[in-house]
Amino acid sequence: MRLALDHHYSTHIAFRLRERGHDVIAAVERGWEAEDDEPLLALCETDGRALVTNNVADFMVIARRWATQGRCHAGLIFTSDARMPRSRDTIGRYVEALNALLKANPAENTFTDRVHWLTDAPPTAATLPTSGGHERSRRR
């Protein structure tokens, strides 16, 4: 699966996912940040990329309209600021969650016409909860 991150997400997420071997771009890397929602979704479809966005209200309207018109999109992956705020502090959470999703769905066109809600990736051996409930890295 290939991804595009909406302009609301850090380019560091795309960079770190590419370091892990995934085909991920940020909208700002392609000059797509000024695109309105529907043209952005069309660009993603043409490029075969599911779009990661938190703009649920607008993109669901577009996806529903396209479905009634028989038009496809390459997939929508929604995030929630309540569950996973977009900040410098959560870049790692996004990288882990998207990495897990990409590993679980490696085939092209896996998300065609699908809508998916992104959740945190399950903890790995590298990040386990401490007794205080906070996560710490075991990497040295």
N, C-alpha and C positions, 0 to 999 in steps of 0.2 A: 504494500500500500504506500502511496505517496501522499504527503501532507503539505498544506499551506497554512501558515499561521496568520490570522487576521492582524491588522496593524496595531491592535491593542496589546500584543504579546512581544516580549523581549526577543531580539534577534539572537541573543545568547542561547535561547532554547533550541532554535533551529541549528545553530552552530554545534552545540553539544550533541544533538541527535545525529547530525552528519558525522561527527567524530565516531559515533557508534555504528556507522554504516548505513544509516537510513536516508532516504531521499526526502528531505524536508526543507522547505524554503519559508522565509518570512515575507509577507506581502511587501514590506518596505524594501526588501532586497530586489524585488522585481519592479519597483515603482508603482505598485498597485494600491498604495495607501490612500490615494485620493479617489479611488473608484467608489462609486455608489454600490450598495449591497448586491443588487441584481447583476450588474456587469462583473462584479468580483466573483460571484458564484459561477457565472458563465466562463470567466477566465480559468477558474479552477477546473471546471468540467472539460474545457478544451485541453488543459494541461494534465488531466487525469489525476487531480489532487483533491482529496477530502479537505474540507475547510474546518479549521479549529477556530471557534468564535464564542463569545459570550452574548452575542446579540440574538438571543433566542426569538424574541417577538418578531423582528423583521424577517429573519431567515426562514422561520416556520411559515409565514405568510407566502413567501416566494416559493418555498418547496411545495406547499399545497397547491398553489396556482400552477406550477410547472407540472405536477402530477396530473391535474385535470386536463392539461394541454398535451399530455403524453410526452413531456420533455423530461430528460434525466439530469441528475446532478451527480457529482462524484462522491458525495457523502458530506454530512455535517456532523461535527463533533462539538458538542456544546459543553461549556464550562460554566460554573456558578461562582461568582465572587464570594458568596456566603460559605461555600465549601472549600474553594481553592482561590483565595484572593490573588490578583495579579500584582506582584511586587518583586523587587529584587530578592527578597527573602524567600520567595516561593519558586524561583526558577528551578531549583533542584527537584522540587515536588513535581513540577510539570514535566521535566525531563524524564524522571522515573516513570510517571504515569503514562506518558506517551510512548516511551520505550517499550513498556510492557504491552501496550495496545498494538504497537507496530510488530513486535515479535509474535504476538498471538494471531496477527492477521497479515502475513507476509505477501499474499497473492495480490496481484494487480486487480483493481476494480472490486475489491472486497466490500467496499462501503457504498457502491453505487445505489443511489436512492435510499440510503439508510440514514437514520438519525441516531446518534449515540451520545450518551452523557458520560463525560470523563470523570472518573473518580480516582482517588489516590491509589497508587500501586501498592500491593501488599509489601510489608517490610521484607527486606532481604537480609542475608547474613551481614552485609556491610552496614546496615542501619537497623538496630534493634532498640526497642524502648528501654530506657533506664528505669530504675525503681521510682524516680520522680515523675515518670510519664513523658519526659522529653526524649527526643531521639538524639542519639549520638552516633558518630561515625566510628567504625572499628578499623577503618583504613589507617595505615600509618605511613 
